[in-house]
Amino acid sequence: MKKRIFPILLILIMVFTSPAYAASTRAAAATPHISFDGTTASCSVFIAADRPTDKIDAVIKLWHGSECIETWEKSSVGELDFKGKVKVTKGQTYQLTVDITLAGKAQPRLSVEKTCK
């Protein structure tokens, strides 16, 4: 009986003292923004990956209702800082959407909506 207890005890010690590694989820901190200067919309997006070596692919679109009026496709590593301008119409509402792929994995779509006044 004593000969069986020692190996079992050794196995239990090894099991309970081994470190557990959680799967890390990669996420990007992203901020889309629209501002207006007269009839010019300034669209900007800043994306920072959680690792400086992560590849970032972004598809940025400006929408007027269901019509996409401008599309930009940008790529970078670690962080992406995008700025673009588009002619718009006063009194209309526009939506800026950002589809991000971070290190090969699609992230949830981000969007912001604003009216040109």
N, C-alpha and C positions, 0 to 999 in steps of 0.2 A: 504493500500500500504506500509506504514512504517513497518508493522509487517512482511511483506515478504522480505523486503530488508535486514534486520538484519540477518536472517538465511542464505540467499544466500551469503551475504558478509562474514559470518563466514565460510561457506563451501569453498569459494574461497580462503580465507586466509589459511585454512588448506591444501588445494590442492597445493598452490604455495609455502608453507613453508616446506613441507615434503621433506626429503632428497631423492635423487634418487641414487640408487645403481646400478652401472654397473656390469655386469657379468665379473668376473675376468677370464682371460684365463691363464692357467698354462703352463709354458714353462720351458724348461731346457736349460741351457747354456752348450753346449757340444762341445768338441774339439777332433776329431780323428787325429791320427798322425802315419806315418810310417817312420822309418829310417832303414838304412842298415849298417851292419858291415860284410863285405865280403859277404858270402852267407846266412847270418842270418838276417831276417826281424824282427825288434822290432816294435810291434804294441802297441799303447797306446790310451786310451780314458779316458777323464775326463768329468764327467757329474755332474753338480750342479743344483739341483732343486731350484725353487724359494721359496719353504717352507721347513724347515728342517725336517718336518714330512712326506713329500711326498715319497711314495715308487717308486723306480726306477727299472725297468726291462730292460735289454739291451741284444740284440742279435748282437754279433760282428762277422763279417765274413771277411776273407781275400780271395780275388778272383784273379785268373790268367785267364784273358779272361772271358769265361762263366763258368769256373770250380771253384767251391768253394773248396779251399785247407785246410781251417781250420775254425771251428766255436766255439765260446765261448758264453755261456749264463751266465750272471751275474745279481745279484740283490743286492740292497742296499737301505738304507733310507737316504734322504737328499743329499748325494753325493756318487758318485761311481768313483773309481780310478782304472783302469784296465791296466795291462801290460802283454803282451804275446810275445813269440818268435817262429818263424817258419823258417825252412830251405827253401831257395829259390834258383833261378838260376840267375846268373849275366846276364845282358842285357835284362831281361824280365820286363814287366810292371805289377804292382800289384795294386789292389784297395781294400781299407779297407772300409767296410760299417758298419753303426750302426743303428739298428732299436730300438727305445726307446719307452717304455710305461711308462708314468709318471702319477702316481695316477690313474691308470686304463685307461688312454687315450693315444692312439697311437699318436706319434709325427712324423713329416716328416723325411724320411730317410736322414742320413748324410753320406758323403763319401769323401775320399781323395785318390788320385792316384799318384803313384811314380814309377820310374824305378830304378832297382837295377843296379848300375854302378860299 
